[in-house]
Amino acid sequence: MILPIYLLGQPVLRKEAEEVPADFPEIKTLIADMFETLTQADGCGLAAPQIGKSLRMFIVDGTCLADDYPECANFKQAFINPEILEESEETISYSEGCLSLPGISENVVRPVKIKIHYLDENFCEHEEWLDGFASRIFQHEYDHIEGHVFTDRVSPIRRQLISGKLQSIVKGKTTARYKCKRNA
């Protein structure tokens, strides 16, 4: 089922999400619905807060980026209760966009490599390193479960320059090519 994507201004996007309990009902159905929603919206990541659920989980699908970013070739999975354990000192700036902020893209500086811990959809534990664009996708979605959006990471002057666009989204005066929930 395709779910509406919550746009900036919805309170759930600014809350730190809650842990997903091991007995969470219908977790695999939720994950499947999130993947269907992500595919329809033509994105590469979707966090539970973006569909109105304050849960510490997100999905990624970087497979369509594999030609340019080989580390994304098999990067399609769910992350439940993820944690970032370590970050590289080396950083890189790259333009990011977000399904919850349609029409906005800005350069964001992030660590190149991160060590993560998470549960998969079967609640099996994993610990691994991600680097390159896979690391960036993970960090972007991780921000969502922490109550942040990518524009929180741009310089104050850039935020000021895009404040009109951000306010248009908050006021429900923006359009998206996918099903969304906006403020009235």
N, C-alpha and C positions, 0 to 999 in steps of 0.2 A: 504494500500500500504506500502510495506517495503521500508524505506528510508535509505540512506547511513549514517553511523555514522562517524562524523568527528573525525579524530585522532589528537593528539597533534601536533602542528605546524600550524594548521589552525587558522588564526587570530581571527575568531569569538569566539574561546574558551578563548581568553584573554581579551575580551571586556566586560565591564559591560553592561548587557542586558537592553533593553528598556521596559517600562511598556506596558502591553497589553491593548489596548483600548476596551471599552465595545462593540463597534461595529466591532470588529475584524472579518473579513469574514471567514466563514467556520471553526470556532474554534473547533467544535465537530468533524469534519472530521480530522483536524490536530491531535487532541487528540487520536482519533481511530487509525490513522496511527502510532502515536508514540507508542501506546500500542502494535500494531502488530509488529513494529520494535523491541521493547523491548523483546517481547516474542521470536521472532526469534533469537535474540542475547543472550538469556538466562541471562538477567540481572534483577536487582530489582529496577532500577531507570533510567530515561532518561530526560535530560534537553533540552530545545529548542536549545540552542547553539550547542549541540552535533549533531543536525541534520541541522546545518547551519543557524538557525534562531535566531537572537539577540532579543529574547523575554524573559520577566521575567515569565517563566512558566516551570513546569516540571511535570512528572508523576512518580508514584511509584507503585510497585507491590511487596509487601513483603509477599504475601500469601503463597508462596512456602517455606517460612522460619518459618511458624507458629509452627511446631513441636518443634523447638529449641527456638523460640522467640514468645511466645503466644501473645505479643502485636502487632504482625504483622498479626494476623489471618484475619482481615478484612481491612488490610492496602493496599488498591488498589484504587487510586484516582488521580485526577489532581489538581495541585496547581497553581493558577494564581495570579500574583503580590504578592507573599508571603513575609512576613516579620518575622524575629525573634525578639520578643519583650523582652524576658527574657531568661537567661540561668542559670542553676544550677551551684553552685560553684564546686560540685562534678564532676569529670571527669573520663573517662575510656579510656584506650588504646585498640585498636582492629585493626586487619589487614584489610585493604581496598584495593580494586582493582577498575578499571574503564574501561568501554567500550572504552573510548577515549585513554586509555593507556594500550593496550593489553599486557599481559605477565608481568605486574608489580604489585606487592602488597607490601604494607608497613604498619607498625603500625602507626596509627594516634590517637592522643589524642583529644577527644571531650567532651563537657558537656553531662552528662547523661540524663538531662531533659531540655526541652525548651518549652517556651510559644510562639505560633505562631498566626499570622493573615493571612488570604488568602481569595481568591475568588475561588469558585468551577467552574465547566464548565458551569453553568447557571448564573455565575456572582453574586452568593449569598455569602454574607460575613460570615466568620467563625473565631472564636478565640478558641483555645484549647491548652492543654498541650500534648506533646509527650514525651515518655521516652523510655529507652532501645534502642533496635535496630531500632525501628521506628524513633526515634529521630536521630540516626546516619544516616539512609538513607536520611532523610529530609535534614540534615546539609550538607551531601555530594553533593546532587543535588543543594542545595542553593548556595554552593560555585561556581558551574558552572555559575549561572546567575550573580554572582559577578565578573566573569572573572578569577576564580581560579580553580586549580585542586588539588587533594588530596596530591600530592607530594610537594606542596607549604607548607604543614603543617608538614613535617617531618624535622628532625634535619639537619643542614647543612652537617654534616658528612655522613648521610644516602643519602642525595641528591647527594653528591660527588660520593658515591659508586655506585649509579644507573645512573649516568650521561651518561654513554655509552649507556645504554638501552633507556634512554630518547632521546638521539641524534639519535639513530636508528629509533625511531618512527618519529621524526621530519623530518628526511631525507627520509622517505617513505620506509625504509628498514625493515619493520616488517610485519608480517602477522596476520590476524584475521580470525576467523571462520564465520564471518558475513560480510555483505555488508558494505564497508567503503569508506570514502573519505580521501585519504592520500596525502601528498605533493609529487610532482614528483621528 
